[in-house]
Amino acid sequence: MTTQRLELNIVRLLRPRQWIKNFAIFAAITFSGQLFNLHILSNVIIGFLIFCGLSSASYVVNDIFDIEKDKLHPFKKFRPLAHGDIPIPVALTIAAAIVVFSLYFSFHITPAFFVVSLIYLAVQLLYSMFLKSVEIIDILAIASGYIIRVYAGEFATSGLHISVWLLLTTISLALFIAIGKRRSELTLISQNKQANIAAIRKTLSHYSERLLDLYASIFATSVFISYALFTFLENPQGFKPGINILLPDFLPAFFQRKWLMITIIPVVYGLMRYLQDIYEKHEGESPEKVLLSDKALLSTVIIWLIMVLVILYVIVP
């Protein structure tokens, strides 16, 4: 194997495309109005890079545990370990080195961030070892990864906090994505008549499509309600440019309205679009792939982000 080919397989092994999940770390600093506080922002960026390393290491460990099952999967059989492109000892060495460096730097952010990094690693290891084989618990374990990322971003800021309603939105969204992942896996494997569902993923044999559909409906609704309440009850604070001096006297009162509620529109569209990807396109097994491949969904997320930033840092006085 050439050096260039080996490097490409190592990149594939680390799954950099999934690093997009780690942007959840920026939730606390963004909604606390401190995104332009360079001291805090630098810590959050470092925390983001640390979680990119930790998540990649956990993917490597998970692939090692799943190597035999991945060989039976219609798509995962092409992963570097399952396909035999990278030896297991090499993969373990890479994962161990990443964990050591990531934990070293995490300790220098805040002690709390270091602890939450350890918790994240522990959850991912337990998931790889046996939690993925326990129905319902496997979904909760997947969702916990997103929730821990949000808390990691909070601890990296040394004092900033997210609201309870935003936390509930995060929990609901994490569960919704995790359920969509299982729903798409079940659909994908079921389409292959020769596939043994229990052999590929034991928990899938305990889920029916109807049950997962019900779960998805519950948490899609929960995301909408929680986010709607968050936008209505949130009182944005932090750095804002002083625009009042540029406006007539009657306009500042106009800008006191609950502008964050406008962002409910792209959130509702995004939920509906993601459900369409799951049920009509039979995607969702890889949430980051759905986001990056669905231009309409990606555009919606970008529009939502721009709206949030403009409202929190420009419109709201």
Buried (B, 14 or more C-beta within 10 A) or exposed (E): EEEEEBEBBBEBBBBEBBBBBBBBBBBBBBBBBBBEBEEBBEBBBBBBBBBBBBBBBBBBBBBBBBBEBBBBBEEBEEBBBBBEBBEEEBBBEBBEEBBEEBBEBBBEBBEBBBBBBBBBBEBBBEBBEEBBEBBEBBBBBBBBBBBBBBBBBBBBBEEBEBBEBBBBBBBBBBBBBBBBBBBBBBBBBEEEEEBEBEEBBBBBBBBEEEBBBEBBEBBBEBBBBBBBBBBEEBEBEBEBEEBEEEEEEEEEEEBEEEBBBBBBEBBBBBBEBBBBBBBEEBBBBBBBBBBEEBEEBBBBBEBBBEBBEBBBBEBBB
